[in-house]
Amino acid sequence: EVESTRKEIRRVSVVDPRLMRRFSSVNQEIAIPLDPVTDINFIAGTILRQKFLPFEQMLWRVCRGNIFLRQVEIEERLEDPKTGEMQTKCIFIIVFQGEQLKNKCKKICEGFHTTLYPCPEMPGERAEMLRGVTNRLDELEIVMKGTEDHRTRILVAVAKNLLEWRVQVRKMKSVYETMNMFSIDVTSKCLVAECWCPVIYIPHIQEAMLEAQRESQTAIPSVLTRIETMETPPTLNITNKFTTGFQAIVDAYGVGNYGEVNPMPFTCVTFPFIFSVMFGDAGHGLIMALFGLWMVLKERGLQRKDWGEIWDMFFGGRYIILMMGLFSIYSGFIYNDVFSKSMNIFGSQWKAPDLPENSTVFYPQMTLDPQNETYEDSLPYPFGIDP
């Protein structure tokens, strides 16, 4: 570095001998900055690596080559405090003479959005500043490590109550969302809500209102009044975890009006059966039934899994998959089809008649006549299709 700097100084001295005399006055430390008694000044800072080449060209043209510029690339990527993006930067130092070049260099640095850092001119002051910066960095590292440890302890403590807090927040949000649907009466002393509810649930609602009154310890009771109306009530189809999937299939084609028959109970049988007519294979149906049975038996643990939208669709229709698998096993045995292979459980009911050797004449007796009961083995096949 020192030798290259000396060569650069010799080259510059050809253009301006006065600059050479000022550099030669400092023999102990050839690196910039120099003695403050001289008129040599410098600016140090950082700039984005991709901006350095136009930055160097602009300085050379504006200052007409009367500057000395050096740069060193920073190996690690730095985070921009404003945008948070990782950037590659380099350190630069500009050596010049006079106040005019100083003002020009500062304006160019501002135009390229560089970050300038103050640096003392004397070596002793620079060493003192370096020690101070090193000490502050060590202190900041200790503070950062302590902060990370404290944050880890807090997050571990929060994680124990996170599920409970999440449930409480969801309950509070649902309560406020429901209360936003209420309207204020004329006296502005109570809230009024109009809603539809099944008649069989009215006793449960009254019991819940009394329980809420006891827990809140209020003297003002809540009043439930049944209103007669000519409006058509909304459709309510009461389901459980078995019928929820089948009801979703029915609702996908349209929700029936109030008072109409809900086809969901029939769909619980017809949908798996129609599927098994298409998917009539006892082997593949067994795999499907086992998969559905596994989801049914492990449903409490699998409800907490978040494996994506596809998994939620499978898990929501676990009972449908189980029913389709069972019906496919039944249809597969009727089709005599297990993994696309036929079975011969009961033997065959058909026997070929005795034919003369080398006979090419077609005998009608070789086909079974379902209306002819004279055959020896004319009983119906026990189950499925005769192989």
N, C-alpha and C positions, 0 to 999 in steps of 0.2 A: 504493500500500500504506500509506504514512504517513497520507494523508488519511482513508482508510477506517478506519484504526486510531484516529485521533483522534475520528471520529464515534462509533465504538463506545465509546470511553472516556467521551465526553460522555453517551451513553445510560446507561452503567453508573453514572455519577456521580449521576444522579437517584435511583437506588435507594440508593447508599451514598456519601455525600459524602466519607467518609474515604479511599475508594479513589481518588477524583479527586485529592485532595491528594497522595497518594503518586505518582500518575502525573505530576502537574504538576511534581514536583521534578526530573524528568529531561526536559530540553528538548533536549539535544543529540542523543539517540537515542530516538526514540519507540517503536522496535520492541522487543519483549520478547526477552531478559530485561533486568531493570532493575538498579539499584544494590543491592548486597547489604546496604547499611545499612537499606533499607526492609524491610518484612515481606512483600513480593510475591515469590512463588515460582513456578516453572514446571516442567512436565514435557514432554519432547519424545520422540517416537518414531515408529514406523511401524505401520500397521494395514492389513488387507485392505480394498480399496475397497468391497466389498459389505457389510462390517461397520461402516462408518463412520456411517451414518445411525442405526442402533440404539445405537451407541456414543455418539453425540452426544445422543440423547434420554435415555439413561440418566444421563449426566453432568449434564444440565440438571435432571432430576427429583431426583436424589439431592442435588446441591449447591444446589438451589433457585435456580438462575440466578446464583449468586455466583461464576461462573468466566467466563473469556474463552477461547474455543476457535477456533483457525484451522487450516486444512488446505490442503495443496497436493498435487495428484495427480502421481505419478511416471509419465512417459510410457512408458518402456520396461518390459517385463515382466521380473520378477525370478524367479530359480529358487530354489525352496525347498530348502535344504541337506539336509533330512531325507527328503522324499519325491521330490525331483527334478522336481516339477511347476512349470510356469511360472505365476506369479501376478501380479496387478495390485495395487499397494499405493499408499498415499498417506501423506504426512508430516503429522503433527499436532503442535500445541503447546498446552498447557493452562496458563493463567495463573490463579493463585488467591492467596488470602491466608489465612495461618494453617496450623497443623499439622493440625487436624482435616480440613480440605478436602484437604490433601496425602495423608493416609492413605486417605480415601475415594476420591480419584482413582487412587491406586496399586492399590487393591483392584479397582476397575472395570477398570483396564488389565490386571491379571492375569486377570480373568474373561473378557475378550475376546481373550486371548492376543496382546497387542500386544508389540512389541519396543521397549523403552525404551533411550535412549542418553544418557549423561552429557554435559552441556554446561555450560561455565563461565558465570558470570553477568557477569563483566566483559568489555567489548569487546576489550580487549587480550589477555586469556586466550583468548577465542574465536578471535581472529585467529591466535594462536600455535598453537592446536589445529588450525585449518584448514590452516595451513602444514604441520604435522606429518602430518596425514592425507593431504594432497596428495603429500608426499614419499614416504610409505609406499606410496601407490597407484602412483606412478611406479616405485618399486623392485619392487613386485609385478608390474607389467606387464613390466618387464625380465626378471624371473625367469621369468614365464610364457612369454614369447617364447623365452628360452633353453631352457626345458624342452620346448616344442613342437619346436624345432629338434633338440634331442637325441633326442626321441622319434622324430622323422621319420627321423633317421639310423639309429637302432636298428631301426626297422621295415623300412627299406630293406635293411639287412644281414640281417635275419631272413627277409625275403621270398626271398632267394636260396637259402636252405636249407630253406624251409618244406615244399616237396614231399618232399624227402629225409627230413625229420624226420617228416612225416606217414606215410610208408611204414614207417619204423622203428617208430613207435608202433603202427601197425596190426599189424606182425609180432609185436611184443612182446605185444600184447593177445591175439593168436591163440595164441601159444605158451603164455601163462599160462592162457588158457581151456581149452586142450587138456590142460595139466598138471593142472588142477583135476579132470579126470575120472579121474586116476590114483588108485590106492589104495596105502597103505603096507603093506608086508609085516610079518610077525611080528617080525622083527629090527629093524625101523624104520631100516634102512640103505639101502633102495632102494625104488623106486616100481614098481608093477606095473600094466600096462594091458591090458585085453582088448578086442579090436576085430575087426571083420570087414574083410578085404581080399581082392581078387582074387588067385588063385594066380599069375597071370602077373606080378603086381607084387611078389612076395616077393623076387626077386633085387634089384630096385631099392631096396626097403626096407633090405635088409641092406647094400647099398652105401652108402646114406645114413647108416646107423648107424655104419659104419666111418669114413666121412668126418667125422662129428661127433666121433667119438672122437679122431681125429688133430688136429682143430682145437682141441678142448678140452684136449688133452694130458693125458688121464686114463689111469691104468693099469687101471681097471676097465672091462671091455668090456660092451656091451649085448647081451642075449641075446634072440633071437627063437625062440619055440617054437610049433609048430603044434599046436593042441588039437583033438581029435576031439569032436564034439558032435552031438546029435540035433536041435538046434534048426533051424528053417527059416531059411536065410540071407536077408538082405534083397536086394531086387532092385537090380541095378546095370545101367544102360543106358549104355554108353560112347557119347558123342556128340562131335561137333566143331562148329565154328562154322556149318557148313551145316545139320547135322541137329538143332541145339539147339532151333530154333524149332518144327520139326515134332514133336520129342519133347515139348515143352511142351504142344502141342495134344493129343497122345495122353494125357499125364499129367493133363490137365484133366478127362478122363472117368474116370480111374482108373489106378493103377499095377498092372501085372500081377504075379502071384506069381513066386517064383523058379522058373526052368526053363520058364516059358511063353514062347511066341513073341512077340517085340516087333513090333507092327504098324507101327512108325515107318517102316521102309523102303518099305512099300507106300503109306503116307500121303504120302510125298514126291512120289508121282505122282498118286494119286487125289484128294488135296485140291486141288491146283491145277487138275486137269482138271474136277472138279465145279464149282469156282468159274468156270471158263471157260465151262461150259455155261450158266451164269446170266449171265455178263458177257461174252457173245460179241460183241465189237466190236473190230475190229483197230485202229482209231484210238485209242480209249481204252486198250486194252491196251498200245499202244506207249508212251503216256505213263506208264503204271504201270511198264512194263519199264525205261524210261529212268530213272525215279526210283529203282527198286531197284538198277539198275546203278550209278548215281551213289553210292549209299550203300555198295555193295560195293567200288567202286574207291577211295573215300575213307574207308574204315572206320578206318584208323589215326588220322587226324586227327579224325574225328567221334566217336571213343570218348571223347575228353576233353571234349566239349561237354556242358554241363548245361542243357538247354533244357526241362526239365520231364518229367513222367511220360508225356505223350502221345508226346513225341519218343523216349523210351526204348523205348516199345512198338513204334514204327515201326522204330527202328534194330535192335532185337532180332529182328524178323521181316523183315530186309532181303532175305534169300534167298527167303523165302516170297513177298514182294512181287514179286521178280524172276521167280520161276517162274510165279506167277499171271499176270503180264503177258505172258510168252512163250506160255503156253497160251491166253490170251485172244486173242492175235494169230492163233493157229492156228484157234481156233473162229470168230473173226470172218471169216476168209477162207472157211471152210466155210459160214457163214451168209450170205456175200456182204454183209457189213455193215461199213462203215467210216465212223465218225462218223454212224451212222444213215442212211447213203446206200449204195445198191447200186452195184456196179461191173459193167462189161461188158467184161471182159478177153478172153474167148474167143468172144465173140459168143453168139447164141442157137441152140440146136439145134432150135428149133421154127419151122416156116414154115406160114403159113396157106394152105390150098388156094385155087385160083381159084374164085370164086363169081360167079354171075350178078348183074348190077346190080339193085338194088332187091329183092333176095331176102330174104325174112323167114323162110325155112325153115331149121331147125337141121340142120346137117350133123355127123354123128358124127366126120367126119374132122378137125374143128377141134380135137379133143383128142388128145393123144398116148397111144398104147396101148403100155405098156412091153413087152408080150409080142408085139407085132406088129413084125416085122423088115422089113416091106415098104416102110417110109418111106425116103426118100432119105437123110435125116440122122437116123439111128437110133443113132449111136454114143453111148456114155455121155459125160456132160459131163465135161471134163478135171478140174476141181477146183471144189468148192463147189456152189452152187445156181444153176441157170440163171436169169439175170435175167428 
